[in-house]
Amino acid sequence: MMRKLATILLLALLCLSGVWYYAFAPTYDPLPTKGEQQSFEAKGVPPGSKATYDLQVTMHKNHTFSAQATIHVTNTSNDTWNDLQLYFIPNMFTKENAPDLTTPGSAAIQKMTLQHQNTSYTLKKDQLIIPLRKPLSPKEQVTATIAYTFTLPENGLRFTNEEGNYYLAQWYPMVATYRNGWNKQPYARSGETYHTAFSDFTVSYKAPSRYTVVSTSADDSAQKKQVGTLTARNVKEFFIAFLQKPSVASTKVGQTTLNVWRTSSNHENEQQLLQTASQALSLFNKSIGPYPYKELDVVLGNIGMEYPGIVTAGTIYRQKKVSLQAKKDTIVHEIAHQWFYGVISNDPYHDAWLDEGMAVVATRLYSEKYPEPTSANPHRAPATRLTLPVNLPLNAYPANLQSAYIYGKASGYLWNLLQKNGSPETFLQSYYNRYRYKEVSSQEFKRFAKHALHLENDDAFRDWLR
Ligand SMILES: [Zn+2]
């Protein structure tokens, strides 16, 4: 997501106070030869659970929604399970759980079955627990079906109604990852506290007239119908938006159709922003590796946020109105997440720095190629005042410094590390090549960086990684 302004302001402040830290004097050995590279085995973090989602969602004329999720869950861990744990984030925007909202949403589970038999469950905040009637051994599968209704809040976060446009982020029960127990953190509105594995989705939708559906799936532009079925394979989550009479500008970048959708709440020129998005997609294709989907949607609405195959880029976190330049910066940042988050996964609660830091590094490549005179430059060396490592869980940072660590400090050290050792592009290409559709942890990142950059010890990480 995009929380750059806060970072920029903080870093600018530190810049003025003159406490800059340049830690990267040592030079490293040249990149290893091809033979050495091939001896390295990338080890992704196993998700521990596998889910296949069959979702149905109907937006009714009165703007309420009804949905049914059929989820086939396989135990890919080494433990035997006694329950399933899922995120049910629509429940975080109800009157009870979001008392600060003037217009909260609602969420009600109508029916829940396990293996087609009615079953009990507990729902507390965003934690949905379904006890299993008999323990589920490794490799076994179980099917849960959940029928529910919901409405979207105004001024929600990601999951929200913004001027009659409905952004359905994290709108279905999402199976948590499993590692020595269910890896489920309590929902927080700061950062991303949910983590899901790569999954396959089939999503059937019905939309009222005047509404256009855009989503994670690459099928939408072919459909543009009020009723349809969308699919997406091997994606971390499935985002869908119901937009009221949006306008669209499209182009082709290689094999990918790029669409920029303008909603009623945004008045920017979609053609101008299409150029930014197209330049970013094209540059990242070359600098990192090929974007894997046939379509990329950019929605000029809602806060800057990444989803597989689609990003929203209306505003920046906690900002109401943003400049055209800030919107361009947001688009580039969120598109960069297609590589770092969308294809290379990381746990956004425990290792938020990995996708945010990488996304900022990629945007730096962009701003070097397409410099904008008015573009604020957040890519400064990190300051000594930020003494914590960048890879702590989100709740370990003071709220006002979270962005400074996971965006600012992380990207500053990453950039320096990669630049001191040759070209950031070479590293990113190799990283992307090896970790596509895998989850990277801080430990694995360090192991790979040491190999790729030929580092003999941990000195280069001491000041920023735990
Ligand atoms: Zn981000």
Residues whose N, C-alpha, C, O or C-beta is under 5 A from the ligand:
A	BS01	ZN	M1 M2 E356 A359
